[in-house]
């Protein structure tokens, strides 16, 4: 599914269209090819359960921490720059919490993404760009409401005391 998104395919129906494509078989290293749309739908629904979302958050944080430690030879960092960004995700229909945004002139979700800044600085070394958290917000929430999530960042566990 991630491979399809990375290539610009928009939805799970594209997975059905490409399911038996020879190049996709080669890319996923499976003679079975890609999963069908119903299988992807069940998989997405399973990941969306509250208990699984928490596990995914913890896994993202753990992976980012490992990447940071590997850059510094296991040492804790004294500084980390976090990026807190919102983005519009246009929806079609009336999904729960999707709201009209006058700014984007569409019905959207307005999720907030927290990641480790992905630029290179001599003083701080290369940073990973790893995503730490994603929070689904209604489409009518302002971008300015991003400070709250930044103040609750899990990045403190990688910082030197």
N, C-alpha and C positions, 0 to 999 in steps of 0.2 A: 504494500500500500504506500509506503514512504517513497519507494522508487517511482511510482506513478505520479505522486504529488511533485516530486523533484523534477520530473519531466514535463510538468505543466498540465497533466490530465486533471480534470476538475471534479469528477465524482466517481462513485463506485460502479456506475454503469459502464464507465470506461474500462474497468477491470474485466467485465464480461467480454467486451469487444476485443481486448488484448490478451485474454486468458490463454489462448493457444498460439500466440505469436512466437515464432522460433527464436527471435532475439530476446524476448522476455524469458523464455525457457532457459536460455543460456545465462541471462543476467541473474536469475534467481537460483540457478544451479539445481533445478528440480525437473525431473521428467514430467511431473504432474502439472507444471506451470503455475500460474497465479490462482489464487483462491477466487471462487465465484462471488458475485455481488451479494447473495444471501449470506455466505460465510463471512464476508467482510462486515456486513451489517450486524451479524451476531457478535463478531469480535469487537466492533466498536461499542456496541451496547454493553458488553461485558466490562470493557475498560472504563465505561462511564459510571459504573456503580460507585457510590461514595467510598467504600472500603478500598476499591482498586485505584481510585484517583489519589488517595492518600499514599498508597504504595508507590504509584508512579512519581508523585512529588518527592518522596524520600529517595527513590532511585535516581532521579535527576540531580538532586542535591549531592548524593554520594558520588555519582560519576563526576560532577563538576569538581568536587573536593579532591578526588583522585587525580584528575587532570592538573589541577593547580599544584598539588604536592609534587607531582612528577616533574613539573617545570622548575621547581626550586630545590630539587634533590631531597624532598621530604620535609623541608623547612616550612614553617608557617609564614604567611605573608604579613607585612605590616600595613599594606594598603591593597584594597580591591575597589575597582570602579564598577558600579552596577549601572546597567541601563534599564530604565523603567519606561516602557513604551506601550501606548495603546494603538490599536489598529481596528479599522472597520471590517466587519465580516458581513457582507450583504446576504440577506436571507430572502427566500421566496416563499410566501405563504405566511402563516401566523404561528410560528413556533413560540413556545413559552419564553418570556423575557426578551424577545426580539421587539424592538421599539423603533419608531420613526425618529430619525436624526435629521433635523433641519440643516445641519452643517453638511452632511453627506448626501442629503436628499434621497434617502433610501431607508428601508427597514433593515436594521443591522443589530448584530451583537457588537459590543465594544470591549473585547477582552483586553486585559492588562498583562503584559509579558515582562518578567524580570529576568535579566540575563547578565552574565559577566561581560563587561565591555570587551569588544574584540579588536582592539587596536594595539599596536606595538609601541612601547615607550622604553627608551633606554633605562630610565631610572627604575622602572617596575618590571621589566621583562615582558615577554609576550603574554598576552592574556588569551583565554580559551574561547570566549564567545558562547560558552555553554548556557543553555536556558535553565534557570533555577525554578521558575514558577510561572503558572498561567492561571489567571482568574477570569472566569466568564462574567461579564457584566452586561446589563441591559444596554440597548442602543442609545438611550437618552441620557446616559451618564457622561459627564464632562471629562475630558482628558485631565483636567486639573485635580481630579480626585485620585491621582496616582501616588501622592505622598504617603498615604496610609500604608499601602503595601510595602513601600520601600523601607518604612520604619520597622516593619516586621520581618526583615530579611533574615534568612538562615545563614548568611555569609559569615557571621561572627565566629562560627566554629573553626574557620580556617585562619583566623587572624591571630597574630602573636599577642600575648597579654600586654 
